[in-house]
């Protein structure tokens, strides 16, 4: 009797579906990155190796074969049909938000108060997920002042999420000061788009 075995491997560089088919062989299928970035994986066997660099490229290495894995192109729909349970285990795509502040402090703008409610709902729906909150400032003030203000902004949003019930241990809050400006400006420019926190819910 033949047993079919499946496994899913997700890395920062690529997403790879591993499967042993009904014949004695191992197959590797390169899945596309959720953000569309290119990725690749090297598949090795006793007889050589092949590099998969296109989405749904497939390498098959037969047990006992002397040559390198054989590469072809898998059908995306068929891969998903055959491995439905594995795809259901893949975590949902990360959600990214930006909240904006009034000048010089940690008070959110009215529009961002509304966005915060969406952030909270998304976070609570992902009970096993985590959140990264990154604070930013415009270029007014000194670098040290902006570093401190950006940290305060990030911590303020973190505390709001904790108060609403998201586990504190799964929230990272950091400040970037006037680095990573959303709108590049010179010094001492009061740019509202730079007074923000970015939030990644993943």
N, C-alpha and C positions, 0 to 999 in steps of 0.2 A: 504494500500500500504506500502511496506517495503522499507526503505531508507538505502543504504549502506554508511557508513562513514569510512574514513581512516585517519590516522595521522602518522607522522614520528617523532621519538624522538631520537636524537643523543647526547651521553654524552661522557666524556673522558674515562669512564670505559666500556661502552658497547653501542651497537647500537640496538635500539628496534623499531620494527614495531608494531603499535597499530591498531587494526581494529575491527569494529562491523560487524558481519556477518548477513546473511539474517534471521537467527533465533535470538531470543533475547539473545545475548551472547556477551562477549568481549573477543577478542583474542590478545595475545601478542606473538610475534615471535622474538627471539634473533638473530640478524644479526651478522656475523663474523666481527671482527676488521680488518681494512684494512692492518694492519701490522702483522696480525696473532697472536697477543697476546690473551691469554684467557680472557674472561669476563663473567659476570653473572648478573642476575637481579632477584629480588624477586617479585613474583606476588601474591598479597593478594586479598582475597574476604571475604565476611562475614563468609564463612564456613571454612576458613583456608588459607594456603599459600603454594606456590610451588616455588622452585628455578630453574631457567633455566640457565644452564652452558655450553651447547653444541650449536654450531652454528645451527640455524634453529630449535631449540627446540621451541615448541609452547604450550602455556597454554591457555585453554579455560574455562572461567567462565560464566556459564549460569545464566541469570537473575532469581533471586529467588531461586537458588539452595542452598541446605544446606551444601554441601560438599566443599572440597578444589578444586581449579581449576584442570581440567584434562590435563595432559601433554602428548603430542605425538610429532612426528618428522614431520615437514613440508617439502614439496618438494621445494628445492631452486628455480628451474626453474618456478614452478607454482606461487610461491610468487612474483617473479619478473614480470611474465606476468600479474598477477592480479593487481599489484600495480606499473605499469610502470611509471605513472606520478610522483609518490613519489620518485622513484629511480632517476629520472631525476633531481630532486631538490637537491640531495646530491652533495656537492661541490667536485671538483676533488681532488685526493690524493695530499698531500703536496709533493713538489719537494725539494730535498736537494742537495746542491752544496758545494764545497770547492775551494777556491781560494788561491794561494800561493804567497809569497812575497820574494823579494830579502832580504838579510840579513840587519838588522838594520834600515829598513825604511818602507815606504808605497808604494813602487814601485812593481807592480805585475810582476810575471814572464811572459815571452811571451806566454806560454801555457795557463796561467790563464787569460790573456787578451782575448784570444779566448773564453774561458769558460764564461767570463763575458758577452759576446754578447748573449750567450744562456740564461743566467740568466735574462738579460734584456728582451729578447723576451718572456720568460715564464712569467715574472712579468707583462708585459704589456698585455698579453693575459688574465690575471686574474684581470680585472679592479676592481672587488669588493673584492679582496684578500688583504692580508697583508704579510709583510716580517720581519723576524728576522735575523739580521746580528750580528754575535758574533766573536770578534777578539781574536786571540791567538798569543803567541810568543814561541820561543824556551827558553832554560834555561840560555842563556848568559845574562849578565846584572843583575841588582838588581831587586827584586820583584816590587818595586815602578816604576822603569823605564819600566819594562815589562807591568805593568798595564796601564801606560800611552800610550805606543806604541800600545798595543792591542786596546785601545779605539780609537786611531788615525786611525788605520787600518779599524776598523768597520765604523767610521765616513766617511772615504774616500770613501768606497764602497757605503755607504748610499747616499752620495752626488752625486756619479755617477748615481745612480738609479733615484734620484730626477731630475738631469739634463736631463735624457732621458725621463722624463715625468711621472714617478710613483709618486703618491701623498706622500708628505713628512710625513703627519700625520699617514700614515699606514706603516711606516718603523720604527722598533725599532733597535737601534744600541747599543751594549754593549761590554765591554772588559773583558776578563777573564785572561789576563796576561799569566803566565806560568802554570796555572791550566788546567786540562783536556788535557794533552798532547796526541797527536795522536800517537806518538812513545815515550814510557817512556824512559827517559834518566836521568843521573845524572846531577849535576849542571855544568854550563859553557859548555854545548854541543850545537854546532851549527847544529841543525837538521832541514833540509829544510821542512820536512813534518809537523813540529810544527809551522812554520811561516805561519799562514793561517788565513782566516776568513771562518766560516761556514755560509751558507745562507739557510734559510728555507723559501720557497715561498709557502704560503698556502691560 
